[in-house]
């Protein structure tokens, strides 16, 4: 019965089979284009266009609006595969009879899946730039065809009606700040950039979120003079402190009237005006709110050509001063000159205990010691102790905060100079792995060690393969030599 329902392969079947392979090839090209285009970000397309790559301009226009090309490609892929599967079923039914369904199914699973889906998409994943550049001109031409635009547009409209929120455009950015930081980490791990470049990228990105209050010299540390003080005495004070600019105030530090420059004081002293009040030689001061972000402040300092600004709080009082050096240090790290006293901010005491400066930021302590101290209206460790205790603690007084014991070890007037920290529950504090930079360095060192180990293994295998041909030792000798090298 089965043999009676079959017939020989005819020329018409051959023509249909050729059409099947053409449709499979078309599906493969479209699948490659889909993977290559969807894996290309707007930033990557812009980079390729800036490099002058052929087809990059078309690619950049396509990735600006993924919906414009994704729906037509998916529609054409589906049509190619459905028509190819239908033709295969017709040919198999005519040639093989009832078992043709099984033959057609096997053909579709193996040939269509492997050659029109798996192979092109895997190649596009490994060579996404080449795939996207090759496919961009073709896809641009296809999406401009009137029939393709009409059909795909109608289907997209239907999908938006069915999909909840389909008419709402996505407002999410293509690249977030955390992704940029992760890109820098991955690039450094792959040795595409240096570790110093990675640290600088992190500093630049975090720089935009920093406000003046976090980087300023607080009011208790400000070196300032009253406007009635003689210029010669102010010059001596500036030399003693090692500063080139000194704020000048009238009666109170909350009323800063100007900035005394050391070079102006020297000029006054040389011209015989060292007994003149400093108010006659000071220059106008610049004022900034403590909540101002440091990035625009740096641009203002560059444009206005001033290196020091008075930081004011919401009530108009003086909160501190900020210098251009303070802002630059946020990008490149601490800049220590011959006048700076480099006191350690963290001192290990043993037994999981650390002495930290009371002016250290809570976030910085958490990163460096692996602590879990809370954030709040305070910025520093000293501010945290004051907030929790509710009063000015005496030396040796302690408070417990989220499983940590904080002891006020040293007071400087009404200011907490240093705090001893110890974790009461859980693992002891440490200066290691919770620090993101140290985690990254450890991971990079591990990758390098693994690469060297793999390289050493390949070298050992190569030596063992070559050595017998040269010296022809016995198997026992060769094995001993291999063990010795390992």
N, C-alpha and C positions, 0 to 999 in steps of 0.2 A: 504493500500500500504506500509506504514511504517513497520507494523508488519510482512508483508510478506518477507521483505528484511533482517530481523534479524534472528539470530540463537543462540543457547545456547552456554554457555561458555565451551570450550573444554580443554583438557589437554595441547594442543599446546599453547592455549592462556595463560594458567597458566605459562608455561615455559617462554613465552615472557614477562609476567608480572614480573616474578622473575628477568629476565634479566634487565627489566626497573629499578627495585629497586636497583639492583647491580650497574647499571650505575649512578643512582642518588647518591648512597652512594659514589661511586668513584669521582663524580663531587664535592660532599661536601668536601671530604678530600682534593682534589686539590685546591678548593676555599679557604679552611682554610690555606693550605700551601702558596698560593699566598699572602694572606693578612699578614700572620705572617712574611714571608720572606721580603716582600717589606717594612714593618714597622720597620724592624731591621736595624739599621745603622752599619757601619763598627766598630765604636767605641763600640757599645753595644755588637756586636758579639765578639770582642776582650776581653771585660770585662767578658763575660760568659765563654770564653775559658780559661782565666786566673784563673777563679774561679773553673775550673775543671768540669763544667756542662756536663752531658752526651749529646752527639750530637753536642756540641759547635764547635768542630773542623770542622765537615762537614758544619755547619752553616757559619763559618768564611770563608771557601773556596767559598761558594756559593755567599755571599754578596760582595765578592771582584769583581765579574763579574755578575751583575744582568741580563745582556742580555743572559747569558748562561742558566739560569733556567727560566726566565720569559716567553720567547716565547714557549718553550716546555709545560710549565704548561698551558698557555692560549690555546694552540692547543689541549691538551688532555681534558681540561674542555669543550671546544667547541664540540669536538667529542662526549664526553659522553652525553652532553645535546641534541645535534642534533639526535643522534641515539636513545636516550630515547624518545624524542618527536615523532620520526618517528614510533617507535614500539607502543607507546600509540595510535597514530592515526590509525595504522593498526588494533589493537585490538578493539578500539572503533567503527571503521567502520564496522567490522564483527559482533560485538555483538549488537550495537545499530542502525545500518543502517545509514540513512542520518543524524540523529541527533548526530551521533558519532563524527562529527567534532566539534560540540559545547561541547560535553562531554570531548573530548580530549584537547580542548583549555582550558577549565576550570581546568582540571587536571594539565596541564602543568604550567599554571599561578600560581596556588595555591601550588601544591606539589613541582614542580621543583624549582620555585623561592624561596619558603620559606625554603625548606630543603636542597637545594644544593647551595644556594647563601646567603640568609639573615642570617639564623641561624649560619652557620659556620663562616661567615665573622664577624658577631657581636661578637661571642665568641673569635675569633682571635684578634679582636681589644681590647677587655677587658683583654685578657691573651696573649699578643703578644710574650712574652718570651717562654711560654710553647708551644704555637702553632709553633713557629719557631724551637724550639729544637726537637719537635716531628716529624715535617715534613722534617727536613734537611736530615736525612738518606734516607728516601723514595725518595725525589726529586733527591738526588745525584744518586741513583740507576736508576731512570727513565731517567735522562738526559744522562746517559752513554749508554743507549740502542742504538744500531746502527740505527734502523729504526727511532727512535725519533730524533736522531741527524741529520740524513739526511733530513728528511721532514722539521723539524723546521729550519734547516740551509738554505734550499732552499727558504722557505717562508720569512725568515729574509732578505735574499739577495734581493728578490723581493720587500720587503717593503723599503729597503734602496734605491733601484733604483727609487721608486716612491716618497719617502720623500725627500723634499729639504734639502740638507746638510746632508743626511743620512750617507755618508761615513766619515764625519768629527767627530772625537772623541771629547767628551766633556772634556774641560780643567778646568771646574769649580770645586773648592774644595768641598769635602763632607761637611765640617763644616767651616763656616766663622767666623771671629773675632766677628762680631755683634751677631751671633748665640751663641757663647760661653758666651758672656756677658748676653744674654737673658736666657740661660740655668742656669746661676748662679742666676739670679733674680728669675726665676721660682722655683728653688730648695730652695731658701731662703723663698719664699712665702709659699711653702709647708712644711717648717720647716725641710727639709732634711739636710740643713746646717745652721749654725748660721749666724747672720747678719754680724759679724766681719769677718767671712770667706768669705762672699760675697764681702765685701769691699776689702779684700786682693786679691781675684781673679780678680776683676776689676783693681786694681793697678798693678798686675803682667802683665795682658794682655796689658794695656796701657803703661807699662814700656818699652816694645819693640819698641814703636813708638817715644819715647822721645829722644831728642838730648841734647848734653852737654850744648848748649847755653841756654836751658830752665831751667836748674837746677844750673848753675854755680853762684858763687859770682861775680858780675860784677866788672870791673876794678875800678870804683870810690870807691867801698867798700873794696878793697883789702888793707890789712895792710902789708906793705913791708918796707925793710930797704936797704940802700946802702951798698955796700961791704966794704967800708972803715970805717964804724961805729964800735966802740969797742964792743966786745962780751958782756961785762957787761951792756952796755947801751941797747943792743938788748934784753938781758934777762929782764931788767926792762920793756921794751916796750912789750914784750910777756906776762909778768905777768899782765901788765895794761890792755892789750887787751883781756886776757884770752885765748890765743891760744898756742897750743903746737908746731906749725910749722909756721915759718915766711919766705916768699920768700925774697931772697937776689938778688939785681940787681946791674948792673954796669952803673952808670950815668943816665940811664933811665929805667922805668918799662918795656919797650919793650925789654930789654936785661937782663932777669932773668938768673942768673948764677948758682943758687943753692937754697937749702932750709935749713934754720937754725932750728935745733931741740932744744927744750927747755932743754932736758936732756943733750945734748952736751954742751949747754951754761952753765948749772949748773956745769958740770964736769970741764969746762974750768975755771970757776970762783973759784972753790975749789982748782984747781992746780996752781992758781996764774996767769992765762993767761987772766984775765978779760979785760986787756987793749989791747989785740991782736985784729986785725981786724976780723970781723965776717967771712970774706972770707976764713980764715984759718980753721974754724970749721964747715962750711956749707957742706952739702952733695949734690950730683948731683940732678938736678931737672928732672922730667918727663913732657913731653909736649904732648898735645892732641889737635886736631883741634876742633873748636867749633861746627862743623857739625857732629861729631862722635856720634853714638848712645850709650846710657848709658849702655845698656845690655852688649855688648862686653867690654866696658870700665871697668865695675865692675869685669868681669872675669880677665882682664889684671891686675887690682889692686890686686886681690886675688893672682894671679900667681906671680906677681912681688913684692908683699909685700910692696906696697907703698900706703899711705893714702891721698896724695895730689898731684895734677897735675896742671901744668900751661896750661891754655887754650889760644890757639893762633888763630888769625883770618886768613883770606885768604892772607893777606899781610905780615904775620909773626909777627905782633904786638901782644902784650898781651891783650887779651879780658877779662880775669878774671882768677879765680882759681876754681877748683872743688875738693871736698873732698869725701871720701868714705861715710861720714855721709850724704852729699847731696844726694847721690844715694840711700842710705837706706831709707831716708825720703820719696822718691818717692814711696816706697813700703808700709811703715808702718805709714806714716804721720810725722808731725813735731816732732823732738826730742829736747826738751828744757832742757838745763842744767843750773847750777847755774850762768853761765857767760852770758847766752843769755838774751837779753832784749825783752820781749814778748809784742811788740807794736801791737795793733789791726790793722789789715789790712783794715777792713771795720768798719766805725762808722756811725750808723744811726743818722740823724739830724732832722727827723720828716718831715711830709709833702711829703713823697716819695723821699726825698733827702738823699744822702749818701756821706760820705767822704771816699775815698779809697786811699791806698798808690799808689804812681806813679809807683812803680815797680811791681805791680800786673799784671799778665797775663790777656789779654783781654778775652780769653776763660773762665778763672776762674771767672771774673766779670760777664760775661754773664750768667754763670751757677748759681752763688750765688744770683744775683739780678734780674734775669729774663730779662736782657737787650738784645739788638740786635745790639751791636756795631760790626763794620766790622773787618774782618781779612785782613792782608796785610803784607808788609815788616817789620812791627813793631811787637814786642812781648808784650810790656807793655802798660798800660794806658798812662803813660808819653810819650812813643814813639808815640802813636796815636795822642796825642795833638800836639806834635812837627811836625808830618807829615802833619796834617791838617792845622795848622797855618802857616807853612812854615818858622818860625823863633822862636827864644827863647821868649816865652811869658813872660810878667810881671805878678806879683801877682795880681789876680783878673781878668785877661783877660780870655775871654771865647770863645769857638768855638762850632758850632752846627754840630753834626755828626749823620746822619740818625735818626732825630727826638729826639736826646738827646743833652742836654746842658752840656758841660764839662768846668768847671772853674778851672784854675790853682790857687789853694789856697796858696800853699807854695812852694818856690823855695829854693834849696840847692845849691848855686853856679850857675852852668849852668845846673842844674838837677831839674826836677819837682818832688817835694817831695810828694805832695798830690793833689788830684783832687776831686772836688765836682761834682757829677753826678745827673741830674734830667731829667726825661722823659718829653718832651714837649707835645707830643700827645699820646693818648691812655691811657691804665691803668698805674697807678703809679708803680714805681719800688718797689720791695719787696724782703725780704730775704727768701721767701718760695718756693712754689710748683715747680718752674722751676728747682730747684736743683734736679737732678735725685735721689740722696740718700733720700731726704725728700719726694719726690713723692713715692718712694718705701716704706719708713717707714709708710707713711700715708695709702697706700694701704694695707700693712700688718696689721696695726692696725684696719683697717676697716674689714678685713677678720676675725681677731680674735674676734672682737666685734660681727660680724654676727654669728660666731660659738657659742659664749657664749649665744647669744640671742636665737638661735635655741635650744641649750642645756637647757636653762632656760624654754623655752616653753614646751619641752618634760617633764621636771621635774614637771612643773605646771600641765600638763595633767595627769601625773602619780599620783600626789597628789590628784587631784580631783577624779580620778578613785578609789583610795584606801580608802580615808577618809570616804565616805558614809558607807562602810562595817564595819568600826571600830566604828564610833560614831552614824551613822544613823541620821544625822541632816535633817532638812527640806530642800526642794529645795532652798528656799530663803536664808537660812543660808549658805548653801554650795556655792551658787553664790556669796554671800557677801564675804565669805572667799577667794574665787578665785580672786575676784576683788582686795581684799586687798593685796594678794600675788603679783599680777601683779603690 
